[in-house]
Amino acid sequence: MNLQAVSMGLAGLAGVVLFVVYLMGLGRRWGALVPFGIMLLAACMALPTDWTGRTLPTVWFPLQSRRSLLFMIGGALTLAVCLIQFRNARGKPFSMLLVVFVLMGYYSSLLRLHHEGVSSGFQSMIYATLTLVPLLLVVPVVVNEVRDIRLILRALLIINMVWVGMSAVQMLVNPTFVTSGNQFRFVGLVGNPQHSGVLMAFFTVGNLFLMLNDTGKFKRFIYIGMFGTNLLLLVWTGSRTGMGMALIGMAAVLYTRLGRAALFAPIGLILAYIGFKMVVSLTGIEIGVERLASTENTRSYAWWKLYTTGMENPLFGAGLVEAEKSENSWLYAFAAFGIGMFMLAVLATLFGAAQCFRAVRVRSRLSLDDRRILDLSVGVIAMYFAGAVLEGYMVSRVSPGLCFIMIYSNICAYMTRHAMHSGVYETDEGYGYSEGQDYAGYEDYGDYGDPLSGDLAHGYRA
């Protein structure tokens, strides 16, 4: 059987179905989530290679080898829907952190004119427009009220399920297609166990939130199963970075409801362990997860190399290829694109910290359910920057981390704005919730159009 022909046929059929769904959703609020799903799925893939750099003929090779093209196509379709529905975005808050990421994208394109030539630089600018701008607009277009945020979270879960399913197909054909090295660390469709660990951390945290907060018994079983699966795959990657990021995100999700989490988290852990033993039994391979407890230093040399490369080319950097290493986002920005990109990366970090601090200040004004959504978004922002200390994904133009930070940062901005109009009040039964009121101290937050909480239309002066 020609596996590539089968995969192309399945991809073509899926493309037809997605296109029909896309046309159905052009005028609907969830319409932008369909092409956005294409973007995220493409970002969650990479060219499959072994440790020697040799290309592997995996089942999904035709898609994995064209991830950048798929990402751009998904971005163009997302941008088209967002422009059609742009009226929905008017007056919505958006995160200025994301504006910094857009600037980073254009700045890297500008420097690619210097590093790679005029043609490559202009192509990169077009690519940045078709991918970064739609990511900036998805949340303002889709979210009209708080409950719309769950549409986005469920869309992320669907992509999670598709990705896991595609990885399972490759595992059934040949387990080596989804593992790397002599420890058989899980890579899935990504090709690198570290990158796979980071991806599974984002999926695990979002899935945990849905498992604990979304209603419906049938959906709850799906969430529990996916949480166990994601946790299993995260452990299998052996990524200490991914595990640390997941712990930060899960701590944020469990912050307001640790009691209920105690009922469901063990179920997910048990399912993860059972699934882990089944994988070992079915594949017959020994999976080395002891690396999660390792204290081996695998970053110092890479950081030193990035620093010295940057110091040799402080103004414009050495370019993405010549930078060689990528184990720290800020140093990678410096080594690849010079001091200007480094300063933009630092600015993004400061904006992210300020956004989280502002959100924490106003979270007490929200109802308990809304507070949990805000906690989730703050947790994802925190885990993103924590992971950036050990991975260079802040500079990458195609990465799942870019998709997640663009989505969750805008969710955080929306929930922070929502908290400005809302409040909680104590009653005999507990805490009540009121919406659309102004409260004393509101003037402390100034103009909603300030640099930390931008507005697509205009600011509202206190």
Residue pairs with C-beta under 8 A, 6 or more apart in sequence:
3 57
3 59
3 173
4 57
4 59
4 61
4 62
6 59
7 59
7 60
7 61
7 62
7 63
8 62
11 62
11 63
18 34
18 37
18 38
21 34
22 31
22 34
22 35
22 77
22 81
24 31
25 31
25 32
25 33
25 34
25 81
26 81
26 84
27 84
27 85
29 85
29 88
29 141
29 142
29 144
29 148
29 151
30 142
30 151
30 155
31 81
31 84
31 85
32 78
32 81
32 82
32 85
32 134
32 137
32 138
32 141
32 142
33 138
33 142
33 151
33 152
33 155
34 77
34 81
35 74
35 75
35 76
35 77
35 78
35 80
35 81
35 134
36 74
36 78
36 134
36 135
36 138
36 155
36 403
37 74
37 155
37 158
37 159
38 70
38 71
38 73
38 74
38 77
39 71
39 74
39 75
39 78
39 131
39 134
39 135
39 403
40 74
40 156
40 159
40 400
40 403
41 70
41 74
41 159
41 162
41 163
42 63
42 67
42 68
42 70
42 71
42 74
42 398
43 67
43 71
43 398
43 399
43 400
43 402
43 403
44 159
44 163
44 189
44 190
44 199
44 400
45 60
45 63
45 64
45 67
45 70
45 189
45 190
46 64
46 67
46 189
46 190
46 191
46 192
46 195
47 55
47 64
47 65
47 67
47 191
48 55
48 56
48 58
48 61
48 64
48 177
48 189
48 191
49 55
49 56
49 191
50 56
50 180
51 180
51 181
55 61
56 176
56 177
58 64
58 170
58 177
59 166
59 169
59 170
59 173
59 177
60 166
60 169
60 170
60 189
63 70
64 189
64 191
67 398
68 127
68 398
71 131
71 398
72 127
72 130
72 131
75 130
75 131
75 134
75 135
76 130
76 134
78 134
78 135
78 137
78 138
79 130
79 133
79 134
79 137
81 141
82 89
82 134
82 137
82 138
82 141
85 141
86 137
86 141
88 140
88 141
88 142
88 144
89 137
89 140
89 141
89 456
90 456
90 457
91 455
91 456
91 457
91 458
92 139
92 140
92 143
92 414
92 455
92 456
92 457
93 140
93 410
93 413
93 414
93 416
93 417
93 448
93 453
93 454
93 455
94 136
94 139
94 140
94 410
94 413
94 454
94 455
94 456
95 351
95 355
95 409
95 410
95 412
95 413
95 453
95 454
96 351
96 451
96 452
96 453
96 454
97 348
97 351
97 352
97 355
97 381
97 405
97 409
98 135
98 136
98 405
98 406
98 409
98 410
99 136
99 454
100 344
100 347
100 348
100 351
101 132
101 348
101 402
101 405
101 406
102 128
102 132
102 133
102 136
103 344
104 333
104 341
104 344
104 345
104 348
104 394
104 395
105 128
105 131
105 132
105 397
106 125
106 128
107 337
107 340
107 341
107 344
108 124
108 128
108 336
108 337
108 341
108 395
108 397
109 121
109 122
109 124
109 125
109 127
109 128
110 121
110 125
111 121
111 316
111 317
111 319
111 337
111 338
111 340
111 341
112 120
112 121
112 124
112 319
113 120
113 121
113 122
114 121
114 316
115 316
115 317
115 318
115 319
115 320
116 319
124 397
127 397
128 397
131 397
131 398
132 406
135 402
135 403
135 406
135 407
136 406
136 410
138 152
138 406
138 407
138 410
139 152
139 407
139 410
139 411
139 414
140 410
140 414
140 456
142 148
142 151
142 152
143 149
143 152
143 411
143 414
146 370
146 373
146 415
146 418
149 373
149 411
149 414
149 415
150 210
150 214
152 407
152 411
153 206
153 209
153 210
153 214
154 210
154 214
156 203
156 206
156 407
157 206
157 207
157 210
157 222
157 223
157 226
160 203
160 206
160 207
160 226
160 230
161 226
163 188
163 189
163 203
164 188
164 226
164 229
164 230
164 233
166 189
167 178
167 188
167 189
167 233
170 177
170 178
170 189
171 177
171 178
171 283
175 184
175 283
175 285
178 186
178 187
178 188
178 189
179 185
179 186
179 187
179 285
180 186
180 187
180 191
180 192
180 193
181 193
183 238
183 287
183 288
183 291
184 285
184 286
184 287
184 288
185 193
185 236
185 237
185 238
185 239
185 287
185 288
185 291
186 193
186 196
186 233
186 236
186 237
186 238
186 287
187 193
187 195
187 196
187 237
188 196
188 199
188 233
190 196
190 199
193 237
193 238
193 239
194 237
194 239
194 241
194 242
194 391
195 391
195 393
196 233
196 237
196 239
196 242
197 234
197 237
197 238
197 239
197 240
197 241
197 242
197 243
198 239
198 241
198 242
198 245
198 387
198 391
198 393
198 400
198 401
199 242
199 400
200 230
200 233
200 234
200 237
200 242
200 246
201 234
201 242
201 243
201 245
201 246
201 249
201 383
201 387
202 245
202 249
202 380
202 383
202 400
202 401
202 404
203 230
204 227
204 230
204 231
204 234
204 246
204 249
204 250
205 246
205 249
205 250
205 252
205 253
205 376
205 379
205 380
205 383
206 376
206 380
207 223
207 226
207 227
207 230
208 227
208 249
208 250
208 253
208 254
208 265
208 268
209 253
209 372
209 376
210 219
210 223
211 220
211 223
211 224
211 226
211 227
211 264
211 268
212 253
212 254
212 257
212 260
212 261
212 264
212 372
213 369
213 372
214 220
214 223
224 264
224 267
224 268
224 271
225 271
227 264
227 268
227 271
228 267
228 268
228 269
228 270
228 271
228 272
228 274
228 275
229 271
229 272
229 275
231 268
231 269
231 272
232 271
232 272
232 273
232 275
232 276
232 279
234 242
234 243
234 246
235 243
235 272
235 276
235 289
235 292
236 276
236 279
236 287
236 289
238 288
238 289
238 291
238 292
239 292
240 291
240 292
240 294
241 387
241 390
241 391
242 387
243 292
244 386
244 387
245 383
245 384
245 386
245 387
246 383
248 379
248 382
248 383
248 386
249 376
249 379
249 380
249 382
249 383
250 379
251 379
252 375
252 376
252 378
252 379
252 380
252 382
253 261
253 372
253 375
253 376
253 379
254 261
254 265
255 375
256 368
256 371
256 372
256 375
257 372
276 287
279 287
280 286
280 287
298 327
299 327
299 328
299 390
302 325
302 326
302 327
302 328
303 325
303 327
303 328
303 331
305 324
305 325
305 335
306 323
306 325
306 326
306 327
306 328
306 331
306 332
306 334
306 335
307 331
307 334
307 335
309 317
309 318
309 322
309 323
309 324
309 325
309 335
310 317
310 318
310 331
310 334
310 335
310 338
310 342
312 318
313 335
313 338
314 334
314 338
314 339
315 338
315 339
315 340
316 337
316 338
317 323
317 334
317 335
317 336
317 337
317 338
317 341
318 335
318 336
319 336
319 337
320 336
320 395
322 336
323 332
323 335
323 336
325 332
325 335
325 392
326 332
326 391
326 392
326 395
327 390
327 391
327 392
328 388
328 389
328 390
328 391
328 392
329 345
329 388
329 389
329 391
329 392
329 393
329 394
329 395
330 342
330 345
330 346
330 349
330 388
330 394
331 392
332 392
332 394
332 395
333 341
333 342
333 344
333 345
333 392
333 394
333 395
334 341
334 342
336 395
337 395
341 395
345 394
345 395
348 394
349 385
351 451
351 452
352 381
352 384
352 385
352 409
353 385
354 452
355 381
355 409
355 412
355 413
355 416
355 452
356 378
356 381
356 382
356 412
358 416
358 445
358 452
358 453
359 374
359 377
359 378
359 412
359 415
359 416
359 419
360 378
362 416
362 419
362 420
362 445
363 371
363 374
363 375
363 419
364 371
364 424
365 419
365 420
365 422
365 423
365 424
365 439
366 374
366 415
366 418
366 419
366 422
366 424
367 422
367 424
367 431
367 433
368 431
370 415
370 418
370 419
370 422
373 411
373 415
374 412
374 415
374 416
374 419
376 408
376 411
377 408
377 409
377 411
377 412
377 415
378 412
380 404
380 405
380 408
381 405
381 408
381 409
381 412
384 401
384 404
384 405
384 408
387 393
387 401
388 394
388 401
391 401
393 399
393 401
393 402
394 401
396 402
413 453
413 454
416 453
417 448
417 453
420 442
420 445
420 448
421 435
421 436
421 437
421 438
422 433
422 434
422 435
422 436
422 437
423 433
423 434
423 437
423 439
424 431
424 432
424 433
424 434
425 431
425 432
425 433
425 434
426 432
442 462
443 462
445 462
446 462
447 459
447 460
447 461
447 462
448 455
448 459
448 460
449 455
449 458
449 459
449 460
450 459
